[in-house]
Amino acid sequence: MPTNSNIVSDSLALKPLRGLVPMAHVEDVQRSIEFYRQIGFEVGNTLEVNGRLQWAWVKSGDAHLMLTRSARPMNADAQDVLFYLYAPDVVEYRNELAARGVKVSALSYPEYAVAGEFGMSDPDGYCLLVGQGD
């Protein structure tokens, strides 16, 4: 059984990855695109099969997300992943989203986010938390 130190040294021998992009299963790719556009993302690429969107890549600055149509019904209570976004000015970003009609939580100030943090949910129930990114 390898020790933790062996695992770390083995991973250091690999060339660094270029990135990691989460892929979220969604009920309706177009609906999700519309939500992510509302919070500042743009569409980078899409895949349509038989006239229906199956997949999309959305981005905002260095933030990337892939959306793929789920083959099963979505359960908002079972979304065990949350997405943490970094905004240059968390207060301004929250106020802009609220002005656009996005349902956002109040700002909170946990120890790890002294400039503030707020949350929202996408149409499939994924939790998005937003903090200050310097």
N, C-alpha and C positions, 0 to 999 in steps of 0.2 A: 504494500500500500504506500503510495507516494506521500511524503510529508508536504506541508504547506510550502516549505522553502523550495522543494523540488518543483512544485507547480509554478511558483513565481519565476524561478530561473528558467524553466522550460518556456514560459510565455515571453520572457525577455528575448529569447532567441528568434522570435518571429518578427517579421517586418510589421511596423505599425499599420493598423487599419486606416482607411481613408475616412471612415465615418460609420455611424450607426443610425439607421432610420427606422423608427417604430412603424409597424403596419397594424392599423386598427380595423377590425371587422365592423362593418356598418350595415344598417338595413337598406339605406338608399344613398348611393354614392353622390348623386346630384344634390340631394338635400344637405349632405355633409359638406360638399364643396361650398354651397351657398353660406352655411354657417361659418366655415373657416375664412371665406372671403370677407365676411362681416367683421371678423376680428383681425384682419390685416394680411391674410395669406393670399397668394396667387397660385394659379394652377400651373404646374410645370409640365405635366404630361397626363394623358388619360388612355384608357383602353376600353373600347366599346365592342360588345359581342352581340350580334343579332339585335342591334338598335338599342341596347341597354348598357349604360356605364357599368363596368365591372371593377374598375380600379382607377385610382387617381393618385398623383403625387402633388402635394401642395407644399409651398415654402413661403417663408417670411424671413428675410435676412439669412442667418445661419440655422434657422429652425426648419426642419423638414419632417413631413409626415406622409405616409402612404395610407390610403383608404381603400379597402377591398370589400366588395359586397359579400355579406355573410350568407351562407347556404342554410342557416337556421335562424329562427326568430331571435331577436336581440332581447336581452334581459338587463335592464339598467341597473338592477340591484347586484348583478354578478360581474360588474366591470371592476376587476381587481387591479387595474393599472391606472395610474394617474400621470398626466403630462405636466411637467413643470416648465413654464415659459419664463424667459427673462426679458423684461422691457427696459429701455433706457431710462424711462421715468414712469414708475409704476402708478403713481397717483394720476398723472396726465392720461396714461393709457386706459386706466379704469374709467376715468371720467368720459373719455371719448367713446368707449364701448357702451357705457350707460346711455350716453346721448344718442347712440345708434339703436337703442332699444334692446341691447344684449342684457340679459338678466345676470348681474354680477353681485357677488357678496360684498359686504362692508369690508373696508381695509382692516386688517389685524396686524399686530406688530410682535410676532413671536421672536424669541431670542436669536434665531438664525436668519431673520429677515427684518433687521432693524429699520429699514426704509419702508417697510410695509409689504403686505401680501394680500391678494384677494383670490377668490375662486369663481368658477362658473362651470356649467356642464354643457357638453355638446348634445346634439339631438339624440344620440344613442346612449347617453348617460355617462360618458367618460368625464371624469373630473379633470379640469384644467386649473392649475394653480399658477399664479403670476407673481413673480417677485422682481426686485430691482436688479438689473444687470448692469454692472459698471463697465 
